[in-house]
Amino acid sequence: MNERNGVVKIKGNPMTLLGPELKVGDPAPEAEVMDNDLKPVKISSFKGKVVILSTVTSLDTSVCDTETRRFNQEAANLGDDVVVLTVSMDLPFAQKRWCGAAGIDRVKTLSDYRDGNLGKAYGTLFKDLHLHARAIHIIDRQGKIQYKQFVPENSQEPNYDDVIKAVKNTLTK
């Protein structure tokens, strides 16, 4: 398993991520996660759509909460050709509860709690914490990565403007 050091920090401390460093143009790796009803979902099942794949540490933290709410709002303006997936290690029950309380209706929350399969495939899994780094991958309709963003300090929000611009560019390809 590849290890990458210092890509992301938590409170200024460099962390080690497990998994490859994916590049724009690479095929999006397959990964299986669980939906809020404990049903397995493969990332490839969204082929034909533009996917915003957002990994977060936990929906029960303020920055992850803010980020997911923001993407829920943005999704309303992006149309039916775009799907927003937020993946964390939170249990599906907790994700479902959080979505209901937050009024999330456009973002699909998915759990990687079983084995960190998605985190290892996308290089977002913290080695020592078994949690995800804050990262965004945009996958085009053909299943290729068109954009990626790792937020350098995990306690900060992503650059939403860059993400939305990349999504709109991907939609026109």
C-alpha positions as CSV (number, residue, x, y, z in Angstrom):
1,M,0.0,0.0,0.0
2,N,1.4,3.4,-1.0
3,E,1.9,5.9,1.8
4,R,2.1,9.7,1.2
5,N,3.3,12.0,3.9
6,G,2.5,15.7,4.4
7,V,-0.2,16.1,1.7
8,V,-2.7,17.0,4.4
9,K,-2.2,18.3,7.9
10,I,-4.5,18.2,11.0
11,K,-3.9,21.2,13.3
12,G,-0.5,21.8,11.6
13,N,0.6,18.2,12.0
14,P,1.5,16.3,8.8
15,M,-0.5,13.2,8.3
16,T,0.2,10.0,6.3
17,L,-2.4,9.0,3.7
18,L,-2.8,5.5,2.4
19,G,-3.3,4.9,-1.3
20,P,-2.1,6.2,-4.7
21,E,-1.7,9.7,-5.8
22,L,-4.3,9.8,-8.6
23,K,-3.8,12.2,-11.5
24,V,-6.2,14.1,-13.7
25,G,-7.0,11.8,-16.7
26,D,-6.6,8.6,-14.7
27,P,-9.5,6.2,-14.6
28,A,-11.6,6.6,-11.5
29,P,-10.8,3.6,-9.3
30,E,-13.7,1.3,-8.4
31,A,-14.7,1.2,-4.8
32,E,-17.7,-0.1,-2.9
33,V,-19.3,1.8,-0.1
34,M,-22.6,1.5,1.8
35,D,-25.6,3.7,1.4
36,N,-27.8,4.9,4.3
37,D,-29.9,1.7,4.0
38,L,-26.8,-0.6,4.3
39,K,-26.9,-1.4,0.6
40,P,-23.6,-1.6,-1.3
41,V,-23.0,1.1,-3.9
42,K,-20.2,1.0,-6.5
43,I,-18.7,4.3,-7.7
44,S,-19.0,2.9,-11.2
45,S,-22.8,2.8,-10.9
46,F,-22.8,6.6,-11.5
47,K,-21.0,6.3,-14.9
48,G,-22.8,8.5,-17.4
49,K,-23.1,11.3,-14.8
50,V,-20.5,13.9,-13.7
51,V,-19.6,12.9,-10.1
52,I,-18.4,15.3,-7.4
53,L,-16.8,12.8,-5.0
54,S,-16.2,14.6,-1.7
55,T,-14.5,12.8,1.2
56,V,-14.9,14.2,4.7
57,T,-13.7,13.2,8.1
58,S,-17.1,13.1,9.8
59,L,-20.4,14.8,9.1
60,D,-20.7,15.5,12.9
61,T,-17.8,18.0,12.7
62,S,-18.5,21.7,11.8
63,V,-16.4,21.9,8.7
64,C,-17.7,18.7,7.2
65,D,-21.2,19.8,8.1
66,T,-20.7,23.1,6.4
67,E,-19.1,21.6,3.3
68,T,-21.8,19.0,2.8
69,R,-24.6,21.6,3.2
70,R,-22.8,23.9,0.7
71,F,-22.6,21.1,-1.9
72,N,-26.2,20.3,-1.3
73,Q,-27.0,23.9,-2.2
74,E,-24.7,23.9,-5.2
75,A,-26.2,20.7,-6.5
76,A,-29.5,22.4,-7.0
77,N,-27.9,24.6,-9.7
78,L,-25.9,21.9,-11.5
79,G,-28.7,19.9,-13.1
80,D,-29.5,16.2,-13.3
81,D,-26.2,15.3,-15.1
82,V,-24.3,15.9,-11.8
83,V,-24.4,13.7,-8.7
84,V,-22.7,14.7,-5.5
85,L,-21.4,11.9,-3.3
86,T,-20.1,12.6,0.2
87,V,-18.1,9.7,1.7
88,S,-17.1,9.4,5.3
89,M,-16.4,6.7,7.9
90,D,-19.6,7.6,9.7
91,L,-21.9,4.7,10.1
92,P,-24.8,4.7,7.7
93,F,-27.3,5.1,10.5
94,A,-25.5,8.3,11.7
95,Q,-25.4,9.6,8.1
96,K,-29.1,9.1,7.6
97,R,-29.8,10.8,10.9
98,W,-27.6,13.7,10.0
99,C,-29.1,14.1,6.5
100,G,-32.6,14.2,8.0
101,A,-31.6,16.8,10.6
102,A,-29.7,18.9,8.1
103,G,-32.4,18.7,5.3
104,I,-29.9,17.2,2.9
105,D,-31.8,16.1,-0.2
106,R,-29.4,16.4,-3.2
107,V,-26.1,14.9,-1.8
108,K,-25.9,11.2,-1.4
109,T,-24.0,10.3,1.8
110,L,-22.1,7.0,1.6
111,S,-20.1,5.2,4.3
112,D,-16.7,3.6,3.9
113,Y,-16.7,2.3,7.4
114,R,-16.2,-1.4,6.6
115,D,-12.7,-1.5,5.2
116,G,-11.8,2.0,4.0
117,N,-12.0,0.6,0.4
118,L,-12.7,4.0,-1.2
119,G,-10.1,5.8,0.9
120,K,-7.4,3.3,-0.1
121,A,-8.4,3.5,-3.7
122,Y,-8.5,7.3,-3.9
123,G,-5.6,8.0,-1.5
124,T,-7.7,9.8,1.1
125,L,-7.4,7.4,4.1
126,F,-5.5,8.7,7.1
127,K,-3.2,5.8,8.1
128,D,-3.4,6.2,11.8
129,L,-6.9,7.6,12.3
130,H,-8.9,5.4,9.8
131,L,-10.7,8.5,8.7
132,H,-10.8,10.4,5.4
133,A,-8.9,13.5,4.5
134,R,-10.9,16.4,3.1
135,A,-10.6,15.9,-0.7
136,I,-12.7,16.4,-3.8
137,H,-12.4,14.3,-7.0
138,I,-14.5,15.1,-10.1
139,I,-15.2,12.1,-12.3
140,D,-16.5,12.6,-15.9
141,R,-19.3,10.7,-17.6
142,Q,-16.8,8.2,-18.9
143,G,-15.3,7.4,-15.5
144,K,-12.1,9.5,-15.7
145,I,-10.8,11.9,-13.1
146,Q,-11.0,15.5,-14.4
147,Y,-10.1,17.4,-11.2
148,K,-8.8,16.8,-7.7
149,Q,-8.3,18.9,-4.6
150,F,-6.8,17.9,-1.3
151,V,-7.4,20.6,1.3
152,P,-4.0,21.1,2.8
153,E,-5.3,21.8,6.4
154,N,-8.1,19.3,7.2
155,S,-9.9,21.9,9.4
156,Q,-10.4,24.2,6.4
157,E,-13.1,24.2,3.7
158,P,-12.3,23.3,0.1
159,N,-12.2,25.9,-2.6
160,Y,-15.8,25.7,-3.8
161,D,-15.4,28.1,-6.7
162,D,-12.7,25.9,-8.2
163,V,-14.8,22.8,-7.8
164,I,-17.9,24.3,-9.4
165,K,-15.8,25.7,-12.2
166,A,-14.3,22.3,-12.8
167,V,-17.7,20.7,-12.8
168,K,-19.0,23.1,-15.4
169,N,-15.9,22.6,-17.6
170,T,-16.4,18.8,-17.3
171,L,-20.1,19.1,-18.3
172,T,-19.2,20.9,-21.5
173,K,-16.7,18.1,-22.6
